[in-house]
Amino acid sequence: MSEQISPPENAGPDNARPETTVLPDQPRPLHKTSVADVIAHISITQLTLAVLVIIFLWQWLDGHRAISDMQQQLAKKIAEMDGSSKANQMLLTQSQDQVRELFAKVATLESRYAEAQNQRAALETLYNDLSVSRDETALAEVEQMLLIAAQQLQLSANVKAALIAMQSADARLQRMNRPAFNGLRKAISQDMDKLRSLPSVDITGINFQLNNLITAVDQMPLAFQQRAANEVVAQAVPPKDETVWQKLLREIWQEVKQLVRIENTGKAEIPLLPPNQEFFLRENLKLRLLSARLALLSRDEDSFRQELKTAQLWTARYFDGKSNEAMRMSDGLKKLAASDISIELPDISPSLQAVRNYRLMRDNEPKARFEGRPKAVR
């Protein structure tokens, strides 16, 4: 800003400038003033005021510029806050949507968890029922096998069959793999050890020999048949260069010699059996040997020896003891009669009693253990 400085009003006459008349046609003369002249004519007060005005203007301009900067910064901050607020609003909206989705998923998970709990409870119930049923079935099978083993020992004294039945029972318990069955397996193992310690009897070999003897019964000749047949065979061979008349006379002589025959058999009497009784003799002898085989299978040593003794007597009485078949029959019967088929059978009832006690304990067991099952979640 520029101020027009007027000359002081109280200027003295010395300071008064002579007035000049300016003609219109004449140009005004130009007065040249320097800065020093201007400053020299300015007073201190005016200079102070000018400095103050300049300072004030500078401060005002600086403040205006600061205010403008502040306004710009404030506008920028407001814009940023507005953008941040919109972003926060969008994030809040997204968060709310996500929270709603999470609540829906949680509700779904809770429903599925409840279903899983119900299914778990149902499966546990089914498993317990199946486990109990499976154990009862296994124990029933084991008891049946042990009963078969006891019957084999009591009825037929068949140690091998009894041992097989007990091994099957032990294998059935082993497949269950339950520690609760260890006591039963121990009792069964002790009874199996008793059976294994018994002396072995070759029942199969003796039975095979009896079958061979039964087959050889039809081949044995009777006491009055074997030597006559040998004589007939010996006399049936004709001599060489025999004429027809010689052959006729020889045959007539053989027929005459067969009419009467005297022989020392070494027996008080020789039973003469008609042809129809010969068949029944052989069949009765076979029945005696079959009875001996049944006594062998049932381990009845007394009956076994009695049947073999009867077969020996019949063989010596009715059959030719000098024939090879009869001699083999007699030797076989004597050898079988000397066989020891009777053994002292052990008591295997402890294992059977252990199974029955275990089943009885399970049947009398209270059902309170099923109350601890997890309840279904509704």
Secondary structure, 3 states (H helix, E strand, C coil): CCCCCCCCCCCCCCCCCCCCCCCCCCCCCCCCCCHHHHHHHCCHHHHHHHHHHHHHHHHHHHHHHHHHHHHHHHHHHHHHHHHHHHHHHHHHHHHHHHHHHHHHHHHHHHHHHHHHHHHHHHHHHHHHHHHHHHHHHHHHHHHHHHHHHHHHHHHHCCHHHHHHHHHHHHHHHHHHCCHHHHHHHHHHHHHHHHHHCCCCCCHHHHHHHHHHHHHHHHHCCECCCHHHHHHHHHHCCCCCCCCHHHHHHHHHHHHHHHHCCCCCCCCCCCCCCCHHHHHHHHHHHHHHHHHHHHHHHCCCHHHHHHHHHHHHHHHHHHECCCCHHHHHHHHHHHHHHCCCCCCCCCCCHHHHHHHHHHHHHHHCCCHHHHCCCCCCCC
